[in-house]
Amino acid sequence: MSEFSLQTEIEVLETLADRSPCHVMEVAKAVDRHPITVDQTCARLYNDECICSLGRGLYEITKEGEQRLETEHRS
C-alpha cells in the first residue's frame, strides 16, 4: 500500500474518531480528498473492521479503528 493510501486511512479514521457517524462526502471534505478516494479508503477500512457502515455512505469508527489510530500515533 502506498504512503498516500496509509495517510488517507489515518486521516479518515481521525475524522471519524472526532465526528462519528459521518457521511463519505463530509469525510472527503474534512480530509481534502476526492469522494471516490475516500469511498475506496472506507471500503478497505470496513474490510479491516476499523469502521462500520450504517448504510447510505454513513460510517462510524469501531474499537478496532480506535486501536489502530492509537498504534499509528505511537509510531
N, C-alpha and C positions, 0 to 999 in steps of 0.2 A: 504494500500500500504506500502511496506517495506521502510525502511530508504535508502537502496541501490537504489531502484527504484526512490525515490524522488530526491536523489543526482544525479542520472543519468539524470533525466529530466532537472534539473538545469544546469548541465554540457552541455547537448545538446543545451539548449536554449542559454547559454552563447556563445557557439561555433557559433551558427547561428547568434547571435547578432553581433559577430565580423566579420563573413565572409559569409553572405547570398548572394546568394544562395550557398548551399553546398550539395554535394552528401553524402549519408549514409556512404559510405566507408571512405570518408575524415573525417566525424564526428567521426566515430569509432576510427580512428587512433588518432585524436586530443584528445579524451577523454579516450583513452586507454581501450576501451570496445570491446567486440565481436560484429561484424557487426549485428548478429541476435538480440542481446540485444538492440542495437541502433535502428534497424528497428522496433522492438516492441515498444520501447520508442517513436519513431516518430509517430507510429500509434496512441498511446494514446494522444500525444500532438496534432496531427491532429484532433482527435475526440473532443478535448477540444478547438479547434480553436486557439491554440497557435502557430501553424505553418501551412503553406500551401504547398501543393505539386505542383511542376512544372512538374511532370512526370519523370519516369525512375529513381526514388530514389533521386531526387533533391528536396530539401526543402528550404524554407526561413521562417524567423520568421515574425509573424504578430504583430499588435499593442497589441493584447491580450497577446501574448507571452512576449512582452517587458514589459507590465504592470505586468505580473506575476513575471518576473525577479526583477523588482523594489520592489514588495511586499516581495519577498524572501530575498532580500538584506537588507531590513529594519528590518526583523525579528531577 
